[in-house]
């Protein structure tokens, strides 16, 4: 790592493609987690500055940066033994499609229930709005409201012919994308 100066390349060996090229300046250590899904690059206290670690996904996306003075070592917690026997694990691997289908059905039920709850909440809010609006319209038709309006506006309260209503259409351009032909 000393000659690389913190340059890292995440490479897909199946398709022979570079997924990402990243840099962690002065990195001294690289540690993969036990699952192979995450990797850390670290600058240990060998250097006097920028000590700490960066955590990356397997394809080179930076997830987390942590800086600490006098950082000595990064180690992943060892992965414990599973609670299932080898026969149980083999049975699960053999029937994984059956299990996946069952859990996907449960997930779909939860999703549809959540969508139904959201729809009923929207319907309740709309109904509440309609009730409020009807109450306000009814209040405008009461004699007390009309008397108060006449008191405040005088002759103007009954002269609806002087009111001019216009509709204005406004268009806002949010963005323009030009694509070459």
OpenMM code with the backbone's topology and positions (N, CA, C; nanometers):
from openmm import Vec3, app, unit

residues = "UNK UNK UNK UNK UNK UNK UNK UNK UNK UNK UNK UNK UNK UNK UNK UNK UNK UNK UNK UNK UNK UNK UNK UNK UNK UNK UNK UNK UNK UNK UNK UNK UNK UNK UNK UNK UNK UNK UNK UNK UNK UNK UNK UNK UNK UNK UNK UNK UNK UNK UNK UNK UNK UNK UNK UNK UNK UNK UNK UNK UNK UNK UNK UNK UNK UNK UNK UNK UNK UNK UNK UNK UNK UNK UNK UNK UNK UNK UNK UNK UNK UNK UNK UNK UNK UNK UNK UNK UNK UNK UNK UNK UNK UNK UNK UNK UNK UNK UNK UNK UNK UNK UNK UNK UNK UNK UNK UNK UNK UNK UNK UNK UNK UNK UNK UNK UNK UNK UNK UNK UNK UNK UNK UNK UNK UNK UNK UNK UNK UNK UNK UNK UNK UNK UNK UNK UNK UNK UNK UNK UNK UNK UNK UNK UNK UNK UNK UNK UNK UNK UNK UNK UNK UNK UNK UNK UNK UNK UNK UNK UNK UNK UNK UNK UNK UNK UNK UNK UNK UNK UNK UNK UNK UNK UNK UNK UNK UNK UNK UNK UNK".split()
positions = [
    Vec3(0.0805, -0.1205, 0.0000),
    Vec3(0.0000, 0.0000, 0.0000),
    Vec3(0.0845, 0.1264, 0.0000),
    Vec3(0.2088, 0.1164, 0.0416),
    Vec3(0.2916, 0.2361, 0.0526),
    Vec3(0.3156, 0.3011, -0.0829),
    Vec3(0.3303, 0.2219, -0.1873),
    Vec3(0.3572, 0.2792, -0.3185),
    Vec3(0.2307, 0.3244, -0.3894),
    Vec3(0.1144, 0.2797, -0.3430),
    Vec3(-0.0115, 0.3153, -0.4095),
    Vec3(-0.0640, 0.4516, -0.3645),
    Vec3(-0.0177, 0.5020, -0.2510),
    Vec3(-0.0578, 0.6329, -0.1995),
    Vec3(-0.2091, 0.6464, -0.1840),
    Vec3(-0.2748, 0.5379, -0.1463),
    Vec3(-0.4176, 0.5442, -0.1167),
    Vec3(-0.5100, 0.5288, -0.2348),
    Vec3(-0.4602, 0.4878, -0.3496),
    Vec3(-0.5452, 0.4655, -0.4671),
    Vec3(-0.5996, 0.3229, -0.4636),
    Vec3(-0.7320, 0.3087, -0.4766),
    Vec3(-0.7949, 0.1766, -0.4733),
    Vec3(-0.8845, 0.1604, -0.5947),
    Vec3(-0.8858, 0.0391, -0.6466),
    Vec3(-0.9697, 0.0080, -0.7614),
    Vec3(-1.0583, -0.1103, -0.7250),
    Vec3(-1.1890, -0.0933, -0.7403),
    Vec3(-1.2842, -0.2010, -0.7159),
    Vec3(-1.3129, -0.2656, -0.8501),
    Vec3(-1.2813, -0.3943, -0.8590),
    Vec3(-1.2790, -0.4636, -0.9875),
    Vec3(-1.3735, -0.5835, -0.9845),
    Vec3(-1.4546, -0.5971, -1.0890),
    Vec3(-1.5444, -0.7118, -1.1045),
    Vec3(-1.4719, -0.8155, -1.1902),
    Vec3(-1.4314, -0.9258, -1.1284),
    Vec3(-1.3530, -1.0249, -1.2011),
    Vec3(-1.4388, -1.1058, -1.2982),
    Vec3(-1.5708, -1.1117, -1.2766),
    Vec3(-1.6563, -1.1865, -1.3685),
    Vec3(-1.6679, -1.1162, -1.5033),
    Vec3(-1.6907, -0.9851, -1.5011),
    Vec3(-1.7065, -0.9108, -1.6264),
    Vec3(-1.5795, -0.8376, -1.6678),
    Vec3(-1.4744, -0.8481, -1.5848),
    Vec3(-1.3458, -0.7833, -1.6122),
    Vec3(-1.3626, -0.6316, -1.6296),
    Vec3(-1.4422, -0.5708, -1.5416),
    Vec3(-1.4671, -0.4272, -1.5452),
    Vec3(-1.4248, -0.3630, -1.4139),
    Vec3(-1.3817, -0.2385, -1.4237),
    Vec3(-1.3543, -0.1594, -1.3047),
    Vec3(-1.4856, -0.0960, -1.2609),
    Vec3(-1.5282, -0.1252, -1.1381),
    Vec3(-1.6531, -0.0685, -1.0876),
    Vec3(-1.6311, 0.0715, -1.0319),
    Vec3(-1.5161, 0.0951, -0.9695),
    Vec3(-1.4879, 0.2272, -0.9131),
    Vec3(-1.3389, 0.2404, -0.8865),
    Vec3(-1.2909, 0.3634, -0.8967),
    Vec3(-1.1549, 0.3973, -0.8558),
    Vec3(-1.1691, 0.5053, -0.7499),
    Vec3(-1.1137, 0.4802, -0.6318),
    Vec3(-1.1300, 0.5722, -0.5191),
    Vec3(-0.9955, 0.5999, -0.4555),
    Vec3(-0.9956, 0.6976, -0.3648),
    Vec3(-0.8718, 0.7320, -0.2971),
    Vec3(-0.8980, 0.7506, -0.1482),
    Vec3(-0.8118, 0.6923, -0.0675),
    Vec3(-0.8047, 0.7201, 0.0756),
    Vec3(-0.6586, 0.7537, 0.1011),
    Vec3(-0.6309, 0.8812, 0.1043),
    Vec3(-0.4928, 0.9307, 0.1091),
    Vec3(-0.4177, 0.8715, 0.2275),
    Vec3(-0.3003, 0.8189, 0.2003),
    Vec3(-0.2076, 0.7617, 0.2987),
    Vec3(-0.2623, 0.6362, 0.3678),
    Vec3(-0.3529, 0.5656, 0.3072),
    Vec3(-0.4089, 0.4448, 0.3696),
    Vec3(-0.2992, 0.3412, 0.3936),
    Vec3(-0.3046, 0.2792, 0.5111),
    Vec3(-0.2035, 0.1800, 0.5473),
    Vec3(-0.2607, 0.0391, 0.5562),
    Vec3(-0.3918, 0.0258, 0.5756),
    Vec3(-0.4528, -0.1058, 0.5946),
    Vec3(-0.5807, -0.1182, 0.5134),
    Vec3(-0.6097, -0.2420, 0.4711),
    Vec3(-0.7349, -0.2753, 0.4032),
    Vec3(-0.7905, -0.4000, 0.4709),
    Vec3(-0.9174, -0.3959, 0.5113),
    Vec3(-0.9810, -0.5100, 0.5781),
    Vec3(-1.1182, -0.5350, 0.5184),
    Vec3(-1.1405, -0.6573, 0.4675),
    Vec3(-1.2737, -0.6982, 0.4202),
    Vec3(-1.3518, -0.7554, 0.5379),
    Vec3(-1.4844, -0.7283, 0.5379),
    Vec3(-1.5654, -0.7868, 0.6447),
    Vec3(-1.5892, -0.9344, 0.6144),
    Vec3(-1.6322, -1.0134, 0.7119),
    Vec3(-1.6482, -1.1570, 0.6916),
    Vec3(-1.7487, -1.1945, 0.5813),
    Vec3(-1.8456, -1.1072, 0.5532),
    Vec3(-1.9438, -1.1399, 0.4492),
    Vec3(-1.8935, -1.1070, 0.3097),
    Vec3(-1.7903, -1.0226, 0.2993),
    Vec3(-1.7407, -0.9816, 0.1687),
    Vec3(-1.8209, -0.8690, 0.1074),
    Vec3(-1.9101, -0.8093, 0.1827),
    Vec3(-1.9939, -0.7012, 0.1299),
    Vec3(-1.9359, -0.5629, 0.1544),
    Vec3(-1.8486, -0.5502, 0.2539),
    Vec3(-1.7927, -0.4203, 0.2914),
    Vec3(-1.6410, -0.4315, 0.3070),
    Vec3(-1.5750, -0.3194, 0.2884),
    Vec3(-1.4301, -0.3139, 0.3052),
    Vec3(-1.3964, -0.1819, 0.3744),
    Vec3(-1.2929, -0.1852, 0.4576),
    Vec3(-1.2460, -0.0618, 0.5194),
    Vec3(-1.1028, -0.0367, 0.4772),
    Vec3(-1.0722, 0.0903, 0.4597),
    Vec3(-0.9356, 0.1341, 0.4407),
    Vec3(-0.9030, 0.2221, 0.5599),
    Vec3(-0.7840, 0.2076, 0.6143),
    Vec3(-0.7502, 0.2791, 0.7373),
    Vec3(-0.6138, 0.3435, 0.7273),
    Vec3(-0.6004, 0.4558, 0.7960),
    Vec3(-0.4718, 0.5202, 0.8172),
    Vec3(-0.4452, 0.5060, 0.9663),
    Vec3(-0.3450, 0.4265, 0.9999),
    Vec3(-0.3154, 0.4022, 1.1406),
    Vec3(-0.2158, 0.5054, 1.1919),
    Vec3(-0.1854, 0.4968, 1.3192),
    Vec3(-0.1028, 0.5992, 1.3833),
    Vec3(0.0427, 0.5963, 1.3382),
    Vec3(0.0746, 0.5152, 1.2396),
    Vec3(0.2076, 0.5208, 1.1790),
    Vec3(0.2292, 0.6619, 1.1253),
    Vec3(0.1221, 0.7196, 1.0694),
    Vec3(0.1258, 0.8574, 1.0206),
    Vec3(0.0753, 0.9489, 1.1318),
    Vec3(0.1185, 1.0715, 1.1292),
    Vec3(0.0813, 1.1655, 1.2348),
    Vec3(-0.0456, 1.2446, 1.2031),
    Vec3(-0.1004, 1.2283, 1.0839),
    Vec3(-0.2196, 1.3058, 1.0486),
    Vec3(-0.3189, 1.2200, 0.9727),
    Vec3(-0.4441, 1.2640, 0.9735),
    Vec3(-0.5543, 1.1986, 0.9017),
    Vec3(-0.5722, 1.0535, 0.9417),
    Vec3(-0.5568, 1.0211, 1.0685),
    Vec3(-0.5792, 0.8847, 1.1148),
    Vec3(-0.7289, 0.8560, 1.1195),
    Vec3(-0.7655, 0.7309, 1.0942),
    Vec3(-0.9048, 0.6892, 1.0969),
    Vec3(-0.9311, 0.5888, 0.9870),
    Vec3(-1.0585, 0.5664, 0.9589),
    Vec3(-1.0922, 0.4681, 0.8553),
    Vec3(-1.2079, 0.5161, 0.7699),
    Vec3(-1.2175, 0.4593, 0.6500),
    Vec3(-1.3294, 0.4795, 0.5583),
    Vec3(-1.3922, 0.3431, 0.5334),
    Vec3(-1.5245, 0.3394, 0.5299),
    Vec3(-1.5949, 0.2138, 0.5013),
    Vec3(-1.6599, 0.2252, 0.3631),
    Vec3(-1.6418, 0.1213, 0.2821),
    Vec3(-1.6878, 0.1192, 0.1429),
    Vec3(-1.7762, -0.0030, 0.1213),
    Vec3(-1.8634, 0.0038, 0.0202),
    Vec3(-1.9348, -0.1151, -0.0239),
    Vec3(-1.8406, -0.1960, -0.1111),
    Vec3(-1.8815, -0.3163, -0.1469),
    Vec3(-1.7961, -0.4023, -0.2302),
    Vec3(-1.7715, -0.3429, -0.3672),
    Vec3(-1.8600, -0.2492, -0.4112),
    Vec3(-1.8426, -0.1919, -0.5443),
    Vec3(-1.7856, -0.0498, -0.5417),
    Vec3(-1.7337, -0.0065, -0.4250),
    Vec3(-1.6584, 0.1180, -0.4202),
    Vec3(-1.7353, 0.2416, -0.3798),
    Vec3(-1.8556, 0.2282, -0.3254),
    Vec3(-1.9312, 0.3442, -0.2795),
    Vec3(-1.8937, 0.3736, -0.1342),
    Vec3(-1.8536, 0.4969, -0.1072),
    Vec3(-1.8142, 0.5360, 0.0282),
    Vec3(-1.9379, 0.5443, 0.1169),
    Vec3(-1.9354, 0.4719, 0.2294),
    Vec3(-2.0474, 0.4720, 0.3220),
    Vec3(-2.0225, 0.5590, 0.4435),
    Vec3(-1.8997, 0.5620, 0.4925),
    Vec3(-1.8750, 0.6226, 0.6225),
    Vec3(-1.7294, 0.6625, 0.6348),
    Vec3(-1.7054, 0.7784, 0.6969),
    Vec3(-1.5690, 0.8233, 0.7278),
    Vec3(-1.5608, 0.8463, 0.8780),
    Vec3(-1.4523, 0.8014, 0.9380),
    Vec3(-1.4327, 0.8213, 1.0809),
    Vec3(-1.2877, 0.8591, 1.1042),
    Vec3(-1.2650, 0.9760, 1.1617),
    Vec3(-1.1297, 1.0207, 1.1913),
    Vec3(-1.1036, 1.0190, 1.3413),
    Vec3(-0.9855, 0.9731, 1.3800),
    Vec3(-0.9519, 0.9658, 1.5222),
    Vec3(-0.8007, 0.9740, 1.5374),
    Vec3(-0.7560, 1.0631, 1.6273),
    Vec3(-0.6127, 1.0703, 1.6579),
    Vec3(-0.5701, 0.9405, 1.7251),
    Vec3(-0.4480, 0.9013, 1.7000),
    Vec3(-0.3900, 0.7799, 1.7593),
    Vec3(-0.4753, 0.6559, 1.7294),
    Vec3(-0.5184, 0.6439, 1.6052),
    Vec3(-0.5951, 0.5271, 1.5622),
    Vec3(-0.4951, 0.4165, 1.5282),
    Vec3(-0.5069, 0.3020, 1.5948),
    Vec3(-0.4050, 0.1981, 1.5806),
    Vec3(-0.4442, 0.0837, 1.4894),
    Vec3(-0.5717, 0.0398, 1.4948),
    Vec3(-0.6056, -0.0811, 1.4197),
    Vec3(-0.7561, -0.0881, 1.3983),
    Vec3(-0.7950, -0.1439, 1.2845),
    Vec3(-0.9355, -0.1720, 1.2584),
    Vec3(-0.9487, -0.3217, 1.2367),
    Vec3(-1.0381, -0.3843, 1.3119),
    Vec3(-1.0683, -0.5268, 1.2947),
    Vec3(-1.2192, -0.5453, 1.2936),
    Vec3(-1.2656, -0.6308, 1.2035),
    Vec3(-1.4073, -0.6655, 1.2028),
    Vec3(-1.4335, -0.7652, 1.3143),
    Vec3(-1.5542, -0.7601, 1.3701),
    Vec3(-1.5935, -0.8592, 1.4693),
    Vec3(-1.6061, -0.9935, 1.3976),
    Vec3(-1.5470, -1.0987, 1.4532),
    Vec3(-1.5560, -1.2284, 1.3865),
    Vec3(-1.7019, -1.2738, 1.3768),
    Vec3(-1.7291, -1.3446, 1.2725),
    Vec3(-1.8646, -1.3947, 1.2504),
    Vec3(-1.8834, -1.5225, 1.3312),
    Vec3(-1.9859, -1.5217, 1.4147),
    Vec3(-2.0120, -1.6382, 1.4987),
    Vec3(-2.0674, -1.7545, 1.4196),
    Vec3(-2.0646, -1.8724, 1.4821),
    Vec3(-2.1206, -1.9901, 1.4174),
    Vec3(-2.2716, -1.9768, 1.4112),
    Vec3(-2.3297, -2.0321, 1.3078),
    Vec3(-2.4746, -2.0278, 1.2929),
    Vec3(-2.5436, -2.1160, 1.3946),
    Vec3(-2.6700, -2.0911, 1.4149),
    Vec3(-2.7483, -2.1693, 1.5104),
    Vec3(-2.8067, -2.2959, 1.4479),
    Vec3(-2.7960, -2.3067, 1.3160),
    Vec3(-2.8522, -2.4220, 1.2466),
    Vec3(-2.7450, -2.5283, 1.2239),
    Vec3(-2.7901, -2.6516, 1.2200),
    Vec3(-2.6976, -2.7607, 1.1886),
    Vec3(-2.6713, -2.7615, 1.0376),
    Vec3(-2.5727, -2.8371, 0.9953),
    Vec3(-2.5399, -2.8461, 0.8526),
    Vec3(-2.6571, -2.9022, 0.7729),
    Vec3(-2.7306, -2.9991, 0.8323),
    Vec3(-2.8462, -3.0571, 0.7638),
    Vec3(-2.9569, -2.9538, 0.7467),
    Vec3(-2.9786, -2.8717, 0.8498),
    Vec3(-3.0815, -2.7688, 0.8416),
    Vec3(-3.0455, -2.6637, 0.7369),
    Vec3(-2.9183, -2.6260, 0.7308),
    Vec3(-2.8748, -2.5304, 0.6298),
    Vec3(-2.8921, -2.5872, 0.4891),
    Vec3(-2.8588, -2.7146, 0.4717),
    Vec3(-2.8751, -2.7794, 0.3413),
    Vec3(-3.0226, -2.7842, 0.3020),
    Vec3(-3.1103, -2.8120, 0.3973),
    Vec3(-3.2548, -2.8156, 0.3713),
    Vec3(-3.3052, -2.6789, 0.3265),
    Vec3(-3.2572, -2.5739, 0.3912),
    Vec3(-3.2989, -2.4382, 0.3539),
    Vec3(-3.2486, -2.4036, 0.2138),
    Vec3(-3.1237, -2.4364, 0.1852),
    Vec3(-3.0701, -2.4089, 0.0513),
    Vec3(-3.1467, -2.4845, -0.0559),
    Vec3(-3.1886, -2.6055, -0.0253),
    Vec3(-3.2622, -2.6874, -0.1212),
    Vec3(-3.4008, -2.6284, -0.1492),
    Vec3(-3.4658, -2.5754, -0.0460),
    Vec3(-3.6029, -2.5257, -0.0595),
    Vec3(-3.6115, -2.3729, -0.0554),
    Vec3(-3.5058, -2.3058, -0.0946),
    Vec3(-3.5025, -2.1596, -0.0834),
    Vec3(-3.6122, -2.0931, -0.1664),
    Vec3(-3.6461, -2.1476, -0.2816),
    Vec3(-3.7507, -2.0873, -0.3651),
    Vec3(-3.8859, -2.0928, -0.2955),
    Vec3(-3.9140, -2.2037, -0.2284),
    Vec3(-4.0404, -2.2178, -0.1560),
    Vec3(-4.0475, -2.1153, -0.0428),
    Vec3(-3.9385, -2.1032, 0.0322),
    Vec3(-3.9363, -2.0069, 0.1426),
    Vec3(-3.9458, -1.8635, 0.0900),
    Vec3(-3.8733, -1.8347, -0.0167),
    Vec3(-3.8750, -1.6998, -0.0742),
    Vec3(-4.0157, -1.6630, -0.1184),
    Vec3(-4.0839, -1.7551, -0.1835),
    Vec3(-4.2194, -1.7282, -0.2302),
    Vec3(-4.3112, -1.6962, -0.1131),
    Vec3(-4.3003, -1.7734, -0.0049),
    Vec3(-4.3849, -1.7504, 0.1121),
    Vec3(-4.3596, -1.6120, 0.1716),
    Vec3(-4.2322, -1.5735, 0.1848),
    Vec3(-4.2019, -1.4434, 0.2434),
    Vec3(-4.2397, -1.3294, 0.1495),
    Vec3(-4.2288, -1.3510, 0.0187),
    Vec3(-4.2715, -1.2485, -0.0764),
    Vec3(-4.4216, -1.2266, -0.0680),
    Vec3(-4.4982, -1.3336, -0.0477),
    Vec3(-4.6437, -1.3203, -0.0310),
    Vec3(-4.6763, -1.2406, 0.0946),
    Vec3(-4.6048, -1.2674, 0.2024),
    Vec3(-4.6268, -1.1925, 0.3271),
    Vec3(-4.5919, -1.0455, 0.3062),
    Vec3(-4.4801, -1.0193, 0.2382),
    Vec3(-4.4411, -0.8807, 0.2101),
    Vec3(-4.5474, -0.8101, 0.1265),
    Vec3(-4.6021, -0.8791, 0.0281),
    Vec3(-4.7054, -0.8197, -0.0575),
    Vec3(-4.8317, -0.7894, 0.0229),
    Vec3(-4.8685, -0.8773, 0.1143),
    Vec3(-4.9848, -0.8513, 0.2005),
    Vec3(-4.9623, -0.7266, 0.2853),
    Vec3(-4.8442, -0.7136, 0.3409),
    Vec3(-4.8128, -0.5957, 0.4230),
    Vec3(-4.8178, -0.4690, 0.3380),
    Vec3(-4.7605, -0.4754, 0.2167),
    Vec3(-4.7618, -0.3595, 0.1276),
    Vec3(-4.9040, -0.3182, 0.0923),
    Vec3(-4.9876, -0.4154, 0.0565),
    Vec3(-5.1251, -0.3817, 0.0175),
    Vec3(-5.2043, -0.3284, 0.1365),
    Vec3(-5.1782, -0.3811, 0.2561),
    Vec3(-5.2449, -0.3301, 0.3761),
    Vec3(-5.2037, -0.1852, 0.4021),
    Vec3(-5.0751, -0.1556, 0.3867),
    Vec3(-5.0279, -0.0192, 0.4064),
    Vec3(-5.0885, 0.0756, 0.3032),
    Vec3(-5.0993, 0.0295, 0.1787),
    Vec3(-5.1601, 0.1122, 0.0749),
    Vec3(-5.3073, 0.1369, 0.1058),
    Vec3(-5.3766, 0.0338, 0.1559),
    Vec3(-5.5177, 0.0491, 0.1941),
    Vec3(-5.5337, 0.1468, 0.3089),
    Vec3(-5.4443, 0.1399, 0.4070),
    Vec3(-5.4492, 0.2343, 0.5195),
    Vec3(-5.4274, 0.3769, 0.4721),
    Vec3(-5.3329, 0.3936, 0.3810),
    Vec3(-5.3052, 0.5265, 0.3282),
    Vec3(-5.4260, 0.5803, 0.2516),
    Vec3(-5.4890, 0.4947, 0.1721),
    Vec3(-5.6066, 0.5377, 0.0961),
    Vec3(-5.7204, 0.5769, 0.1897),
    Vec3(-5.7421, 0.5005, 0.2962),
    Vec3(-5.8499, 0.5346, 0.3885),
    Vec3(-5.8191, 0.6635, 0.4642),
    Vec3(-5.6923, 0.6867, 0.4959),
    Vec3(-5.6545, 0.8123, 0.5611),
    Vec3(-5.6797, 0.9305, 0.4682),
    Vec3(-5.6443, 0.9158, 0.3406),
    Vec3(-5.6688, 1.0224, 0.2435),
    Vec3(-5.8181, 1.0490, 0.2293),
    Vec3(-5.8967, 0.9417, 0.2263),
    Vec3(-6.0415, 0.9564, 0.2133),
    Vec3(-6.0981, 1.0289, 0.3357),
    Vec3(-6.0488, 0.9966, 0.4541),
    Vec3(-6.0960, 1.0606, 0.5773),
    Vec3(-6.0619, 1.2097, 0.5768),
    Vec3(-5.9423, 1.2451, 0.5323),
    Vec3(-5.9030, 1.3858, 0.5260),
    Vec3(-5.9905, 1.4604, 0.4248),
    Vec3(-6.0149, 1.3987, 0.3099),
    Vec3(-6.0996, 1.4619, 0.2085),
    Vec3(-6.2415, 1.4821, 0.2617),
    Vec3(-6.2945, 1.3846, 0.3319),
    Vec3(-6.4292, 1.3953, 0.3888),
    Vec3(-6.4351, 1.5054, 0.4942),
    Vec3(-6.3315, 1.5134, 0.5763),
    Vec3(-6.3245, 1.6180, 0.6788),
    Vec3(-6.3225, 1.7560, 0.6128),
    Vec3(-6.2481, 1.7687, 0.5021),
    Vec3(-6.2442, 1.8946, 0.4274),
    Vec3(-6.3813, 1.9291, 0.3718),
    Vec3(-6.4503, 1.8321, 0.3160),
    Vec3(-6.5832, 1.8583, 0.2592),
    Vec3(-6.6815, 1.9036, 0.3665),
    Vec3(-6.6743, 1.8429, 0.4840),
    Vec3(-6.7625, 1.8823, 0.5948),
    Vec3(-6.7314, 2.0253, 0.6374),
    Vec3(-6.6043, 2.0587, 0.6499),
    Vec3(-6.5650, 2.1938, 0.6892),
    Vec3(-6.6118, 2.2963, 0.5864),
    Vec3(-6.5920, 2.2641, 0.4572),
    Vec3(-6.6313, 2.3549, 0.3501),
    Vec3(-6.7824, 2.3757, 0.3482),
    Vec3(-6.8588, 2.2696, 0.3665),
    Vec3(-7.0050, 2.2804, 0.3692),
    Vec3(-7.0499, 2.3671, 0.4864),
    Vec3(-6.9837, 2.3534, 0.6014),
    Vec3(-7.0179, 2.4348, 0.7180),
    Vec3(-6.9902, 2.5826, 0.6903),
    Vec3(-6.8805, 2.6127, 0.6242),
    Vec3(-6.8481, 2.7519, 0.5926),
    Vec3(-6.9473, 2.8096, 0.4919),
    Vec3(-6.9868, 2.7301, 0.3921),
    Vec3(-7.0851, 2.7774, 0.2941),
    Vec3(-7.2202, 2.8001, 0.3598),
    Vec3(-7.2578, 2.7110, 0.4507),
    Vec3(-7.3851, 2.7259, 0.5215),
    Vec3(-7.3825, 2.8494, 0.6111),
    Vec3(-7.2673, 2.8767, 0.6732),
    Vec3(-7.2558, 2.9940, 0.7597),
    Vec3(-7.2714, 3.1230, 0.6795),
    Vec3(-7.2308, 3.1242, 0.5536),
    Vec3(-7.2438, 3.2433, 0.4688),
    Vec3(-7.3892, 3.2722, 0.4333),
    Vec3(-7.4755, 3.1729, 0.4438),
    Vec3(-7.6168, 3.1909, 0.4081),
    Vec3(-7.7031, 3.2318, 0.5272),
    Vec3(-7.6465, 3.2377, 0.6457),
    Vec3(-7.7261, 3.2733, 0.7641),
    Vec3(-7.7572, 3.4229, 0.7644),
    Vec3(-7.8722, 3.4612, 0.8222),
    Vec3(-7.9070, 3.6044, 0.8296),
    Vec3(-7.8057, 3.6850, 0.9110),
    Vec3(-7.7474, 3.6279, 1.0146),
    Vec3(-7.6499, 3.6993, 1.0958),
    Vec3(-7.5279, 3.7369, 1.0116),
    Vec3(-7.4811, 3.6451, 0.9273),
    Vec3(-7.3654, 3.6716, 0.8413),
    Vec3(-7.3991, 3.7816, 0.7411),
    Vec3(-7.5185, 3.7712, 0.6799),
    Vec3(-7.5581, 3.8716, 0.5805),
    Vec3(-7.5738, 4.0089, 0.6440),
    Vec3(-7.6297, 4.0162, 0.7647),
    Vec3(-7.6425, 4.1446, 0.8338),
    Vec3(-7.5050, 4.2040, 0.8632),
    Vec3(-7.4129, 4.1228, 0.9102),
    Vec3(-7.2775, 4.1704, 0.9405),
    Vec3(-7.2079, 4.2182, 0.8130),
    Vec3(-7.2294, 4.1461, 0.7025),
    Vec3(-7.1708, 4.1853, 0.5747),
    Vec3(-7.2276, 4.3192, 0.5296),
    Vec3(-7.3585, 4.3377, 0.5419),
    Vec3(-7.4207, 4.4655, 0.5050),
    Vec3(-7.3695, 4.5778, 0.5936),
    Vec3(-7.3506, 4.5490, 0.7208),
    Vec3(-7.3000, 4.6495, 0.8142),
    Vec3(-7.1590, 4.6937, 0.7761),
    Vec3(-7.0751, 4.5980, 0.7369),
    Vec3(-6.9368, 4.6299, 0.7025),
    Vec3(-6.9221, 4.6940, 0.5648),
    Vec3(-6.9950, 4.6415, 0.4658),
    Vec3(-6.9766, 4.6863, 0.3277),
    Vec3(-7.0802, 4.7884, 0.2822),
    Vec3(-7.1896, 4.7936, 0.3499),
    Vec3(-7.2940, 4.8890, 0.3115),
    Vec3(-7.3539, 4.8521, 0.1773),
    Vec3(-7.3580, 4.9515, 0.0837),
    Vec3(-7.4185, 4.9298, -0.0480),
    Vec3(-7.3409, 4.8308, -0.1335),
    Vec3(-7.2149, 4.8174, -0.1067),
    Vec3(-7.1320, 4.7285, -0.1895),
    Vec3(-7.1648, 4.5812, -0.1671),
    Vec3(-7.2264, 4.5462, -0.0567),
    Vec3(-7.2566, 4.4064, -0.0261),
    Vec3(-7.3538, 4.3455, -0.1243),
    Vec3(-7.4464, 4.4270, -0.1769),
    Vec3(-7.5488, 4.3737, -0.2673),
    Vec3(-7.5167, 4.3962, -0.4137),
    Vec3(-7.4136, 4.4726, -0.4454),
    Vec3(-7.3840, 4.5044, -0.5849),
    Vec3(-7.2824, 4.4048, -0.6403),
    Vec3(-7.3339, 4.2918, -0.6812),
    Vec3(-7.2473, 4.1885, -0.7373),
    Vec3(-7.2078, 4.2185, -0.8815),
    Vec3(-7.2792, 4.3100, -0.9478),
    Vec3(-7.2489, 4.3399, -1.0874),
    Vec3(-7.1156, 4.4112, -1.1036),
    Vec3(-7.0643, 4.4769, -0.9991),
    Vec3(-6.9368, 4.5465, -1.0075),
    Vec3(-6.8175, 4.4527, -0.9938),
    Vec3(-6.8428, 4.3300, -0.9553),
    Vec3(-6.7353, 4.2344, -0.9356),
    Vec3(-6.6967, 4.1745, -1.0703),
    Vec3(-6.5696, 4.1792, -1.1022),
    Vec3(-6.5184, 4.1212, -1.2262),
    Vec3(-6.4266, 4.0059, -1.1876),
    Vec3(-6.4560, 3.8911, -1.2425),
    Vec3(-6.3756, 3.7727, -1.2125),
    Vec3(-6.2950, 3.7368, -1.3358),
    Vec3(-6.1645, 3.7183, -1.3175),
    Vec3(-6.0787, 3.6802, -1.4290),
    Vec3(-5.9973, 3.5584, -1.3894),
    Vec3(-5.9651, 3.4793, -1.4883),
    Vec3(-5.8800, 3.3629, -1.4671),
    Vec3(-5.7468, 3.3906, -1.5343),
    Vec3(-5.6409, 3.3633, -1.4627),
    Vec3(-5.5066, 3.3858, -1.5139),
    Vec3(-5.4341, 3.2520, -1.5156),
    Vec3(-5.3734, 3.2203, -1.6273),
    Vec3(-5.2973, 3.0964, -1.6396),
    Vec3(-5.1491, 3.1319, -1.6346),
    Vec3(-5.0780, 3.0717, -1.5403),
    Vec3(-4.9360, 3.0992, -1.5225),
    Vec3(-4.8588, 2.9707, -1.5484),
    Vec3(-4.7554, 2.9801, -1.6301),
    Vec3(-4.6703, 2.8653, -1.6582),
    Vec3(-4.5293, 2.8968, -1.6119),
    Vec3(-4.4728, 2.8060, -1.5359),
    Vec3(-4.3345, 2.8202, -1.4906),
    Vec3(-4.2512, 2.7120, -1.5573),
    Vec3(-4.1374, 2.7515, -1.6125),
    Vec3(-4.0454, 2.6545, -1.6711),
    Vec3(-3.9516, 2.6090, -1.5601),
    Vec3(-3.9556, 2.4813, -1.5303),
    Vec3(-3.8749, 2.4282, -1.4227),
    Vec3(-3.7324, 2.4025, -1.4697),
    Vec3(-3.7196, 2.3357, -1.5809),
    Vec3(-3.5858, 2.3122, -1.6354),
    Vec3(-3.5969, 2.2853, -1.7846),
    Vec3(-3.4868, 2.3057, -1.8506),
    Vec3(-3.4794, 2.2799, -1.9946),
    Vec3(-3.3627, 2.1847, -2.0174),
    Vec3(-3.3906, 2.0745, -2.0842),
    Vec3(-3.2869, 1.9787, -2.1195),
    Vec3(-3.2741, 1.9763, -2.2711),
    Vec3(-3.1582, 2.0069, -2.3205),
    Vec3(-3.1347, 1.9996, -2.4631),
    Vec3(-3.0592, 1.8723, -2.4935),
    Vec3(-3.1129, 1.7964, -2.5851),
    Vec3(-3.0487, 1.6720, -2.6241),
    Vec3(-3.0046, 1.6819, -2.7682),
    Vec3(-2.8840, 1.6382, -2.7994),
    Vec3(-2.8384, 1.6445, -2.9383),
    Vec3(-2.9162, 1.5469, -3.0262),
    Vec3(-2.9358, 1.5843, -3.1488),
    Vec3(-3.0100, 1.4991, -3.2414),
    Vec3(-2.9288, 1.3893, -3.2967),
] * unit.nanometer
topology = app.Topology()
chain = topology.addChain("A")
for resn in residues:
    res = topology.addResidue(resn, chain)
    for name in ("N", "CA", "C"):
        topology.addAtom(name, app.Element.getBySymbol(name[0]), res)
